Amino acid sequence: MTDEEVTFDYQLKEGRAMTRNAIRLLHLMGFEDEIIREAEQMAENLAERQIGYGSISG
């Protein structure tokens, strides 16, 4: 993913996603900055909660 382009490799990979490409897609699709900020905050909150639980699989 670049600032202006999205490329998919169409391959399933084991484990949880470690990127926030979906949030970057919001920007590329022209969503309002407030929505993007809320998505970023929600992702950060989720990441912090998961760290407290240790390794989460599946």
N, CA, C and O atoms as a GROMACS GRO file, in nm:
protein
  232
    1MET      N    1   0.085  -0.117   0.000
    1MET     CA    2   0.000   0.000   0.000
    1MET      C    3   0.089   0.123   0.000
    1MET      O    4   0.182   0.134   0.080
    2THR      N    5   0.060   0.215  -0.091
    2THR     CA    6   0.130   0.343  -0.094
    2THR      C    7   0.030   0.451  -0.060
    2THR      O    8  -0.085   0.422  -0.026
    3ASP      N    9   0.071   0.576  -0.067
    3ASP     CA   10  -0.020   0.687  -0.038
    3ASP      C   11  -0.135   0.695  -0.136
    3ASP      O   12  -0.240   0.752  -0.104
    4GLU      N   13  -0.119   0.640  -0.255
    4GLU     CA   14  -0.222   0.654  -0.357
    4GLU      C   15  -0.265   0.523  -0.422
    4GLU      O   16  -0.346   0.525  -0.514
    5GLU      N   17  -0.214   0.411  -0.376
    5GLU     CA   18  -0.243   0.284  -0.442
    5GLU      C   19  -0.252   0.170  -0.342
    5GLU      O   20  -0.180   0.167  -0.242
    6VAL      N   21  -0.341   0.077  -0.372
    6VAL     CA   22  -0.358  -0.041  -0.288
    6VAL      C   23  -0.334  -0.163  -0.377
    6VAL      O   24  -0.391  -0.174  -0.485
    7THR      N   25  -0.250  -0.255  -0.329
    7THR     CA   26  -0.222  -0.378  -0.401
    7THR      C   27  -0.247  -0.495  -0.306
    7THR      O   28  -0.198  -0.494  -0.193
    8PHE      N   29  -0.322  -0.593  -0.352
    8PHE     CA   30  -0.351  -0.710  -0.271
    8PHE      C   31  -0.276  -0.830  -0.326
    8PHE      O   32  -0.265  -0.846  -0.448
    9ASP      N   33  -0.223  -0.915  -0.236
    9ASP     CA   34  -0.156  -1.036  -0.282
    9ASP      C   35  -0.249  -1.157  -0.280
    9ASP      O   36  -0.212  -1.265  -0.326
   10TYR      N   37  -0.370  -1.139  -0.226
   10TYR     CA   38  -0.474  -1.243  -0.225
   10TYR      C   39  -0.426  -1.373  -0.161
   10TYR      O   40  -0.462  -1.482  -0.206
   11GLN      N   41  -0.346  -1.361  -0.057
   11GLN     CA   42  -0.299  -1.479   0.015
   11GLN      C   43  -0.340  -1.468   0.162
   11GLN      O   44  -0.321  -1.364   0.225
   12LEU      N   45  -0.396  -1.576   0.213
   12LEU     CA   46  -0.428  -1.583   0.356
   12LEU      C   47  -0.301  -1.614   0.432
   12LEU      O   48  -0.221  -1.698   0.391
   13LYS      N   49  -0.284  -1.545   0.543
   13LYS     CA   50  -0.165  -1.566   0.626
   13LYS      C   51  -0.209  -1.597   0.768
   13LYS      O   52  -0.307  -1.541   0.817
   14GLU      N   53  -0.137  -1.685   0.833
   14GLU     CA   54  -0.171  -1.724   0.969
   14GLU      C   55  -0.144  -1.610   1.066
   14GLU      O   56  -0.049  -1.533   1.049
   15GLY      N   57  -0.229  -1.600   1.168
   15GLY     CA   58  -0.209  -1.500   1.272
   15GLY      C   59  -0.290  -1.374   1.248
   15GLY      O   60  -0.360  -1.361   1.147
   16ARG      N   61  -0.279  -1.283   1.342
   16ARG     CA   62  -0.356  -1.159   1.330
   16ARG      C   63  -0.281  -1.057   1.246
   16ARG      O   64  -0.158  -1.062   1.233
   17ALA      N   65  -0.355  -0.965   1.190
   17ALA     CA   66  -0.296  -0.860   1.108
   17ALA      C   67  -0.215  -0.766   1.196
   17ALA      O   68  -0.257  -0.732   1.307
   18MET      N   69  -0.100  -0.724   1.148
   18MET     CA   70  -0.014  -0.635   1.224
   18MET      C   71  -0.012  -0.493   1.166
   18MET      O   72   0.060  -0.406   1.216
   19THR      N   73  -0.091  -0.470   1.062
   19THR     CA   74  -0.096  -0.338   1.000
   19THR      C   75  -0.235  -0.278   1.017
   19THR      O   76  -0.329  -0.345   1.061
   20ARG      N   77  -0.245  -0.154   0.982
   20ARG     CA   78  -0.374  -0.084   0.988
   20ARG      C   79  -0.410  -0.032   0.849
   20ARG      O   80  -0.453   0.083   0.834
   21ASN      N   81  -0.393  -0.117   0.750
   21ASN     CA   82  -0.420  -0.076   0.613
   21ASN      C   83  -0.565  -0.036   0.591
   21ASN      O   84  -0.593   0.052   0.509
   22ALA      N   85  -0.658  -0.098   0.663
   22ALA     CA   86  -0.799  -0.063   0.647
   22ALA      C   87  -0.822   0.083   0.685
   22ALA      O   88  -0.904   0.152   0.622
   23ILE      N   89  -0.752   0.130   0.786
   23ILE     CA   90  -0.766   0.270   0.826
   23ILE      C   91  -0.704   0.360   0.720
   23ILE      O   92  -0.758   0.467   0.690
   24ARG      N   93  -0.594   0.318   0.662
   24ARG     CA   94  -0.534   0.396   0.553
   24ARG      C   95  -0.628   0.402   0.433
   24ARG      O   96  -0.632   0.503   0.362
   25LEU      N   97  -0.703   0.294   0.410
   25LEU     CA   98  -0.801   0.293   0.301
   25LEU      C   99  -0.908   0.400   0.322
   25LEU      O  100  -0.956   0.459   0.225
   26LEU      N  101  -0.947   0.423   0.447
   26LEU     CA  102  -1.046   0.527   0.474
   26LEU      C  103  -0.999   0.661   0.418
   26LEU      O  104  -1.076   0.735   0.357
   27HIS      N  105  -0.872   0.691   0.438
   27HIS     CA  106  -0.815   0.816   0.387
   27HIS      C  107  -0.818   0.818   0.234
   27HIS      O  108  -0.859   0.917   0.173
   28LEU      N  109  -0.773   0.708   0.173
   28LEU     CA  110  -0.770   0.702   0.027
   28LEU      C  111  -0.909   0.714  -0.034
   28LEU      O  112  -0.924   0.765  -0.145
   29MET      N  113  -1.010   0.667   0.039
   29MET     CA  114  -1.147   0.671  -0.012
   29MET      C  115  -1.215   0.805   0.016
   29MET      O  116  -1.330   0.826  -0.024
   30GLY      N  117  -1.146   0.895   0.086
   30GLY     CA  118  -1.199   1.029   0.107
   30GLY      C  119  -1.286   1.047   0.230
   30GLY      O  120  -1.362   1.143   0.238
   31PHE      N  121  -1.276   0.956   0.327
   31PHE     CA  122  -1.353   0.972   0.450
   31PHE      C  123  -1.303   1.094   0.527
   31PHE      O  124  -1.188   1.135   0.514
   32GLU      N  125  -1.392   1.150   0.608
   32GLU     CA  126  -1.357   1.268   0.686
   32GLU      C  127  -1.248   1.235   0.788
   32GLU      O  128  -1.239   1.123   0.838
   33ASP      N  129  -1.165   1.335   0.818
   33ASP     CA  130  -1.055   1.318   0.914
   33ASP      C  131  -1.104   1.271   1.050
   33ASP      O  132  -1.036   1.192   1.116
   34GLU      N  133  -1.220   1.319   1.092
   34GLU     CA  134  -1.272   1.279   1.223
   34GLU      C  135  -1.299   1.128   1.229
   34GLU      O  136  -1.271   1.064   1.331
   35ILE      N  137  -1.352   1.073   1.123
   35ILE     CA  138  -1.379   0.929   1.119
   35ILE      C  139  -1.248   0.852   1.124
   35ILE      O  140  -1.238   0.750   1.193
   36ILE      N  141  -1.148   0.900   1.052
   36ILE     CA  142  -1.017   0.834   1.051
   36ILE      C  143  -0.953   0.839   1.189
   36ILE      O  144  -0.898   0.739   1.235
   37ARG      N  145  -0.961   0.954   1.255
   37ARG     CA  146  -0.905   0.966   1.391
   37ARG      C  147  -0.976   0.871   1.488
   37ARG      O  148  -0.911   0.809   1.572
   38GLU      N  149  -1.108   0.860   1.476
   38GLU     CA  150  -1.182   0.769   1.563
   38GLU      C  151  -1.140   0.624   1.539
   38GLU      O  152  -1.124   0.548   1.634
   39ALA      N  153  -1.122   0.586   1.413
   39ALA     CA  154  -1.079   0.450   1.380
   39ALA      C  155  -0.940   0.424   1.436
   39ALA      O  156  -0.914   0.316   1.490
   40GLU      N  157  -0.851   0.521   1.425
   40GLU     CA  158  -0.716   0.505   1.479
   40GLU      C  159  -0.720   0.489   1.630
   40GLU      O  160  -0.648   0.405   1.685
   41GLN      N  161  -0.803   0.567   1.697
   41GLN     CA  162  -0.814   0.559   1.843
   41GLN      C  163  -0.871   0.424   1.885
   41GLN      O  164  -0.824   0.363   1.981
   42MET      N  165  -0.972   0.377   1.813
   42MET     CA  166  -1.032   0.247   1.845
   42MET      C  167  -0.930   0.135   1.826
   42MET      O  168  -0.923   0.043   1.908
   43ALA      N  169  -0.852   0.141   1.720
   43ALA     CA  170  -0.749   0.039   1.695
   43ALA      C  171  -0.644   0.043   1.805
   43ALA      O  172  -0.598  -0.062   1.850
   44GLU      N  173  -0.605   0.162   1.847
   44GLU     CA  174  -0.506   0.175   1.954
   44GLU      C  175  -0.560   0.118   2.085
   44GLU      O  176  -0.488   0.047   2.156
   45ASN      N  177  -0.684   0.149   2.117
   45ASN     CA  178  -0.746   0.096   2.240
   45ASN      C  179  -0.751  -0.056   2.236
   45ASN      O  180  -0.721  -0.121   2.337
   46LEU      N  181  -0.787  -0.113   2.123
   46LEU     CA  182  -0.793  -0.258   2.110
   46LEU      C  183  -0.654  -0.319   2.126
   46LEU      O  184  -0.638  -0.421   2.193
   47ALA      N  185  -0.554  -0.258   2.065
   47ALA     CA  186  -0.417  -0.309   2.075
   47ALA      C  187  -0.369  -0.306   2.220
   47ALA      O  188  -0.303  -0.400   2.265
   48GLU      N  189  -0.400  -0.202   2.292
   48GLU     CA  190  -0.359  -0.191   2.432
   48GLU      C  191  -0.427  -0.298   2.517
   48GLU      O  192  -0.364  -0.356   2.605
   49ARG      N  193  -0.554  -0.325   2.490
   49ARG     CA  194  -0.625  -0.430   2.565
   49ARG      C  195  -0.568  -0.566   2.535
   49ARG      O  196  -0.556  -0.649   2.626
   50GLN      N  197  -0.531  -0.592   2.410
   50GLN     CA  198  -0.477  -0.722   2.373
   50GLN      C  199  -0.339  -0.745   2.434
   50GLN      O  200  -0.306  -0.858   2.468
   51ILE      N  201  -0.259  -0.640   2.448
   51ILE     CA  202  -0.128  -0.654   2.511
   51ILE      C  203  -0.145  -0.702   2.655
   51ILE      O  204  -0.066  -0.783   2.703
   52GLY      N  205  -0.248  -0.654   2.722
   52GLY     CA  206  -0.275  -0.696   2.859
   52GLY      C  207  -0.310  -0.842   2.871
   52GLY      O  208  -0.290  -0.902   2.977
   53TYR      N  209  -0.362  -0.902   2.765
   53TYR     CA  210  -0.400  -1.043   2.767
   53TYR      C  211  -0.290  -1.134   2.718
   53TYR      O  212  -0.308  -1.256   2.716
   54GLY      N  213  -0.177  -1.079   2.678
   54GLY     CA  214  -0.070  -1.161   2.624
   54GLY      C  215  -0.097  -1.196   2.479
   54GLY      O  216  -0.166  -1.123   2.409
   55SER      N  217  -0.044  -1.306   2.436
   55SER     CA  218  -0.058  -1.350   2.298
   55SER      C  219  -0.199  -1.400   2.274
   55SER      O  220  -0.246  -1.491   2.342
   56ILE      N  221  -0.267  -1.341   2.176
   56ILE     CA  222  -0.402  -1.382   2.141
   56ILE      C  223  -0.396  -1.446   2.004
   56ILE      O  224  -0.347  -1.385   1.909
   57SER      N  225  -0.446  -1.566   1.993
   57SER     CA  226  -0.446  -1.633   1.863
   57SER      C  227  -0.587  -1.639   1.809
   57SER      O  228  -0.686  -1.631   1.882
   58GLY      N  229  -0.592  -1.655   1.677
   58GLY     CA  230  -0.716  -1.685   1.613
   58GLY      C  231  -0.803  -1.575   1.585
   58GLY      O  232  -0.912  -1.594   1.531
   0.00000   0.00000   0.00000
